[in-house]
Amino acid sequence: MKHIFCISLLLLSVSCVFAQKIYVDRIETDGRRQVMATTKEYFVDDKDFKFCLKVFEGSDRRDWLLLVSSYAPMSMESVLLLKLWNEAILRLNVNNVNIGTLTEPAYAITIGSITTIHPSKDVNYYYSVYELTPEEIEYMGKYGIKKIRIANGEKVWDKDFRFDSLGAYLSRSYKKILKQLETPIKKKNIFDGF
């Protein structure tokens, strides 16, 4: 039993160290540089939520953002509460909400000899954005996140963490993004790699 626990702990630590990657690094049309880490996914109550740390860097400032996306409807009243392991609570109010459309693929369910076919359909997918400061990100990384609550003005979703995976994700992403920002972005030439 002790051997299985040690192997599980080793696999978890290896996945935590190597899982974080830069997903986007580009110059936007307004001239700001956008760098975004890969997403971290959690099932919160009855909905699937994806979390992503990103930064927009301009000539005079950096805007750190936490992007939370889901099929759960979000609105401009949305709030994200983060309870840390030191019992401090951070409240993040939504800064922006975008709604996209995704197509859910068709599927069939067979029970006995009866098959029910569900055709593909377009559904709304919500992207809510929360502003963060570097101090808040470092604070979350230092103490870890114990619980999250996502509220959209009508419904509330909660998740308790047994160990700090979201705080560790944000801390690793922050460090990875800062390292990426040290390297100037190389503009691609049409002949590169041709």
Solvent accessible surface area in square Angstrom, and as a share of the most:
residue,aa,sasa,rsa
1,M,191,0.85
2,K,162,0.68
3,H,129,0.58
4,I,114,0.58
5,F,130,0.54
6,C,67,0.40
7,I,79,0.40
8,S,60,0.39
9,L,96,0.48
10,L,110,0.55
11,L,114,0.57
12,L,70,0.35
13,S,52,0.33
14,V,68,0.39
15,S,58,0.37
16,C,37,0.22
17,V,97,0.56
18,F,144,0.60
19,A,59,0.46
20,Q,14,0.06
21,K,124,0.53
22,I,43,0.22
23,Y,151,0.57
24,V,19,0.11
25,D,41,0.21
26,R,122,0.44
27,I,73,0.37
28,E,45,0.20
29,T,153,0.89
30,D,95,0.49
31,G,51,0.49
32,R,82,0.30
33,R,20,0.07
34,Q,6,0.02
35,V,0,0.00
36,M,23,0.10
37,A,0,0.00
38,T,40,0.23
39,T,74,0.43
40,K,59,0.25
41,E,93,0.42
42,Y,20,0.08
43,F,128,0.54
44,V,0,0.00
45,D,82,0.42
46,D,83,0.43
47,K,63,0.27
48,D,52,0.27
49,F,0,0.00
50,K,71,0.30
51,F,0,0.00
52,C,1,0.01
53,L,0,0.00
54,K,27,0.11
55,V,0,0.00
56,F,30,0.12
57,E,40,0.18
58,G,22,0.21
59,S,126,0.81
60,D,125,0.65
61,R,147,0.54
62,R,105,0.38
63,D,25,0.13
64,W,7,0.02
65,L,21,0.10
66,L,0,0.00
67,L,29,0.14
68,V,2,0.01
69,S,9,0.06
70,S,1,0.01
71,Y,92,0.35
72,A,0,0.00
73,P,66,0.42
74,M,11,0.05
75,S,36,0.23
76,M,116,0.52
77,E,118,0.53
78,S,1,0.01
79,V,22,0.13
80,L,0,0.00
81,L,52,0.26
82,L,0,0.00
83,K,63,0.26
84,L,0,0.00
85,W,107,0.38
86,N,60,0.31
87,E,99,0.44
88,A,29,0.23
89,I,104,0.53
90,L,29,0.14
91,R,152,0.55
92,L,8,0.04
93,N,88,0.45
94,V,16,0.09
95,N,72,0.37
96,N,66,0.34
97,V,28,0.16
98,N,80,0.41
99,I,103,0.53
100,G,25,0.24
101,T,89,0.52
102,L,73,0.36
103,T,89,0.52
104,E,54,0.24
105,P,104,0.65
106,A,62,0.48
107,Y,118,0.45
108,A,62,0.48
109,I,81,0.41
110,T,86,0.50
111,I,135,0.68
112,G,73,0.70
113,S,116,0.75
114,I,123,0.62
115,T,72,0.42
116,T,66,0.38
117,I,128,0.65
118,H,64,0.28
119,P,104,0.65
120,S,60,0.38
121,K,118,0.50
122,D,97,0.50
123,V,32,0.18
124,N,74,0.38
125,Y,20,0.08
126,Y,27,0.10
127,Y,71,0.27
128,S,0,0.00
129,V,16,0.09
130,Y,0,0.00
131,E,92,0.41
132,L,10,0.05
133,T,60,0.35
134,P,49,0.31
135,E,121,0.54
136,E,46,0.21
137,I,0,0.00
138,E,98,0.44
139,Y,79,0.30
140,M,0,0.00
141,G,28,0.26
142,K,151,0.64
143,Y,76,0.29
144,G,3,0.03
145,I,0,0.00
146,K,60,0.25
147,K,54,0.23
148,I,1,0.00
149,R,92,0.34
150,I,1,0.00
151,A,22,0.17
152,N,15,0.08
153,G,58,0.56
154,E,170,0.76
155,K,91,0.39
156,V,72,0.42
157,W,3,0.01
158,D,36,0.19
159,K,53,0.23
160,D,100,0.52
161,F,16,0.07
162,R,229,0.84
163,F,107,0.44
164,D,38,0.20
165,S,14,0.09
166,L,0,0.00
167,G,0,0.00
168,A,31,0.24
169,Y,1,0.00
170,L,0,0.00
171,S,23,0.15
172,R,52,0.19
173,S,0,0.00
174,Y,19,0.07
175,K,136,0.58
176,K,84,0.36
177,I,0,0.00
178,L,53,0.26
179,K,139,0.59
180,Q,56,0.25
181,L,16,0.08
182,E,136,0.61
183,T,81,0.47
184,P,109,0.68
185,I,51,0.26
186,K,156,0.66
187,K,164,0.70
188,K,180,0.76
189,N,85,0.44
190,I,150,0.76
191,F,150,0.62
192,D,69,0.36
193,G,91,0.88
194,F,214,0.89
